[in-house]
Amino acid sequence: MKYHVIVIGAGVAGLTVTKCLSEAGYNVCLLEAAEIAGGRIATVSEKGFSGPVETGAEFIHGKLPLTFKLLKEAAIAYETVEGSMIGVQNGVWRNEEHDANWSKFMKELNQLKTDVTILEFLDTHFCDPQYLPLRQAVQRFAEGFDLADISKASILSVKNEWKNIDKKQYRIKGGYRHLVNHLLNCCRSQNVAISFNSCVNKIKYNNENVTVYTTANKGFNADKLIITVSVGVLQSGMIHYEPALTEHAVAIQSLGFGPVIKFLLEFKTSFWNEFDDDIGFILTDEQVPTWWTQLPAESTLLTGWLGGAKAAEKIFEDDAALLQTALQSLSAIFHMPPAMLREELIHHKIVNWQTVQHVKGGYSYCTLGTEQAIKVLSSPIDGTIFFAGEAIAEGNSQGTVESALQSGYETARKLMRDYQPQKQL
Ligand SMILES: Cc1cc2nc3c(=O)[nH]c(=O)nc-3n(C[C@H](O)[C@H](O)[C@H](O)COP(=O)(O)OP(=O)(O)OC[C@H]3O[C@@H](n4cnc5c(N)ncnc54)[C@H](O)[C@@H]3O)c2cc1C
């Protein structure tokens, strides 16, 4: 059987492009390595937790147009994230405020015309010892929020993002999984051939035809191929191409992709309310530096977040060691012995995304080479192989569900413009 299009990966980008193409009458085959769809949207319902938890994507960062259009289309409910931002340094609590030199940093950044790495920018404008706290704050932010390596990340790319950092965020009630289910149902209603547990490791192509092989050595044939796997998978070299990629291979390696570990800890009580009953986020200098509650929802879940270089250092740490680190961090924040916190703990789940086989990291960030790489990856190889995914979308929302949606829509539009099989077959 020959398909019009094969799509690799049933994350948001793969599901979106499959939905668009199948609704337009294309005969699509969707191959997914995991046993379920969603990729980095990974809402888990597990015994021990009092409700569904987000081990991957959790927030909608502002009123993002594509995400909100889809929520409306699928009648999915959401709520605004609430609570204050608290800073805890050396165990001392205070309302979180930017470093005293933050506005100076943003002013300097607004005047910058030529892109450099975050590290070069800091070295040029803020190398005096008085700026050490600012440098640390910038690094914490880049690593924590963008999962970025500051010696590679572009300073201009974070400019707009960081200016809008204080905007409202939203959560999907019952989990992001609702959005995945909606996209999947749309694909199913178009009779898309969906094959789970199908991990692609070889692609043979020319300008008329592509054959894709899975690790079980099963072959699939189509006119066109869309690859939506993460940058981590692309960079790992686990997919072999015949003939080998040239310009696209260079572009793939110049993208930035950072590690992240997410800690989900459910306790018997929300003991943190005794400190402050309006905690949204806690930013600290502890080993697991960022924590958040589920406000406005009443919940006994605390979520921890460790991104960037410090997460990379923990690639080989097992669940027990990571849990111990998390409890030590909470112990310093809440002045409670780790043993007492362990007593309070009902259930936990820790996902170290750099070790997740079919993802190999968290999400992308912009390097100095990203703009050029996106241009290259946006043009199909031999008119046959297209790339899509959160890292390949143009615009400011890179690394998000919104950018995966955007990339899915853009790729479908591009393919449909260049290829109308109904007339050919
Ligand atoms: C911990 C974490 C928290 C996040 N938080 C947020 C957030 O709060 N808000 C937000 O907007 N974004 C967040 N993101 C980012 C967001 O989840 C991603 O940008 C988005 O889900 C990526 O979608 P995608 O389709 O591009 O890629 P993916 O979701 O990675 O989908 C790719 C799919 O390809 C499959 N695959 C991989 N290799 C193969 C192969 N060889 N053969 C077949 N299939 C393969 C994978 O299993 C996967 O299903 C977060 C990400 C992580 C990891």
The ligand as an SDF file (V2000), in Angstrom:
LIG
                    3D

 53 58  0  0  0  0  0  0  0  0999 V2000
    8.7570   18.9080   31.0700 C   0  0  0  0  0  0  0  0  0  0  0  0
    8.1980   19.7580   29.9690 C   0  0  0  0  0  0  0  0  0  0  0  0
    7.3820   20.8200   30.2850 C   0  0  0  0  0  0  0  0  0  0  0  0
    6.8590   21.6140   29.2850 C   0  0  0  0  0  0  0  0  0  0  0  0
    6.0260   22.6350   29.6350 N   0  0  0  0  0  0  0  0  0  0  0  0
    5.3970   23.3310   28.6750 C   0  0  0  0  0  0  0  0  0  0  0  0
    4.3900   24.2710   29.0250 C   0  0  0  0  0  0  0  0  0  0  0  0
    4.0780   24.4580   30.2150 O   0  0  0  0  0  0  0  0  0  0  0  0
    3.7870   24.9440   28.0210 N   0  0  0  0  0  0  0  0  0  0  0  0
    4.0920   24.7350   26.7030 C   0  0  0  0  0  0  0  0  0  0  0  0
    3.4920   25.3760   25.8320 O   0  0  0  0  0  0  0  0  0  0  0  0
    5.0390   23.8480   26.3470 N   0  0  0  0  0  0  0  0  0  0  0  0
    5.6840   23.1270   27.2900 C   0  0  0  0  0  0  0  0  0  0  0  0
    6.5960   22.1920   26.9490 N   0  0  0  0  0  0  0  0  0  0  0  0
    6.9640   22.0450   25.5360 C   0  0  0  0  0  0  0  0  0  0  0  0
    5.9000   21.2850   24.7480 C   0  0  0  0  0  0  0  0  0  0  0  0
    5.5190   20.1330   25.4530 O   0  0  0  0  0  0  0  0  0  0  0  0
    6.4730   20.8900   23.3890 C   0  0  0  0  0  0  0  0  0  0  0  0
    6.9650   22.0660   22.7430 O   0  0  0  0  0  0  0  0  0  0  0  0
    5.4520   20.2430   22.4460 C   0  0  0  0  0  0  0  0  0  0  0  0
    4.6150   19.3290   23.1130 O   0  0  0  0  0  0  0  0  0  0  0  0
    6.2500   19.5460   21.3410 C   0  0  0  0  0  0  0  0  0  0  0  0
    5.3900   18.9090   20.4130 O   0  0  0  0  0  0  0  0  0  0  0  0
    6.0290   18.2190   19.1230 P   0  0  0  0  0  0  0  0  0  0  0  0
    4.9200   17.5610   18.4060 O   0  0  0  0  0  0  0  0  0  0  0  0
    6.8570   19.1990   18.3730 O   0  0  0  0  0  0  0  0  0  0  0  0
    7.0700   17.1300   19.6660 O   0  0  0  0  0  0  0  0  0  0  0  0
    6.8420   15.8420   20.5690 P   0  0  0  0  0  0  0  0  0  0  0  0
    5.7880   16.0900   21.5670 O   0  0  0  0  0  0  0  0  0  0  0  0
    8.1900   15.4470   21.0630 O   0  0  0  0  0  0  0  0  0  0  0  0
    6.3000   14.7490   19.5490 O   0  0  0  0  0  0  0  0  0  0  0  0
    7.1490   13.9560   18.7660 C   0  0  0  0  0  0  0  0  0  0  0  0
    6.6180   12.5400   18.7440 C   0  0  0  0  0  0  0  0  0  0  0  0
    7.5100   11.7450   17.9400 O   0  0  0  0  0  0  0  0  0  0  0  0
    7.6220   10.4630   18.5130 C   0  0  0  0  0  0  0  0  0  0  0  0
    8.8890    9.8720   18.0320 N   0  0  0  0  0  0  0  0  0  0  0  0
   10.1470   10.1810   18.4050 C   0  0  0  0  0  0  0  0  0  0  0  0
   11.0360    9.4480   17.7240 N   0  0  0  0  0  0  0  0  0  0  0  0
   10.3170    8.6470   16.8910 C   0  0  0  0  0  0  0  0  0  0  0  0
   10.6750    7.6630   15.9320 C   0  0  0  0  0  0  0  0  0  0  0  0
   11.9570    7.3740   15.6840 N   0  0  0  0  0  0  0  0  0  0  0  0
    9.6840    7.0340   15.2630 N   0  0  0  0  0  0  0  0  0  0  0  0
    8.3730    7.3270   15.4930 C   0  0  0  0  0  0  0  0  0  0  0  0
    7.9820    8.2510   16.3930 N   0  0  0  0  0  0  0  0  0  0  0  0
    8.9460    8.9230   17.0840 C   0  0  0  0  0  0  0  0  0  0  0  0
    7.6300   10.7550   20.0100 C   0  0  0  0  0  0  0  0  0  0  0  0
    7.2920    9.5970   20.7580 O   0  0  0  0  0  0  0  0  0  0  0  0
    6.5880   11.8670   20.1190 C   0  0  0  0  0  0  0  0  0  0  0  0
    5.3020   11.3550   20.3470 O   0  0  0  0  0  0  0  0  0  0  0  0
    7.1510   21.3670   27.9180 C   0  0  0  0  0  0  0  0  0  0  0  0
    7.9640   20.2820   27.5900 C   0  0  0  0  0  0  0  0  0  0  0  0
    8.4860   19.4800   28.6000 C   0  0  0  0  0  0  0  0  0  0  0  0
    9.3520   18.3100   28.2440 C   0  0  0  0  0  0  0  0  0  0  0  0
  1  2  1  0
  2  3  1  0
  2 52  2  0
  3  4  2  0
  4  5  1  0
  4 50  1  0
  5  6  2  0
  6  7  1  0
  6 13  1  0
  7  8  2  0
  7  9  1  0
  9 10  1  0
 10 11  2  0
 10 12  1  0
 12 13  2  0
 13 14  1  0
 14 15  1  0
 14 50  1  0
 15 16  1  0
 16 17  1  0
 16 18  1  0
 18 19  1  0
 18 20  1  0
 20 21  1  0
 20 22  1  0
 22 23  1  0
 23 24  1  0
 24 25  2  0
 24 26  1  0
 24 27  1  0
 27 28  1  0
 28 29  2  0
 28 30  1  0
 28 31  1  0
 31 32  1  0
 32 33  1  0
 33 34  1  0
 33 48  1  0
 34 35  1  0
 35 36  1  0
 35 46  1  0
 36 37  1  0
 36 45  1  0
 37 38  2  0
 38 39  1  0
 39 40  1  0
 39 45  2  0
 40 41  1  0
 40 42  2  0
 42 43  1  0
 43 44  2  0
 44 45  1  0
 46 47  1  0
 46 48  1  0
 48 49  1  0
 50 51  2  0
 51 52  1  0
 52 53  1  0
M  END
$$$$
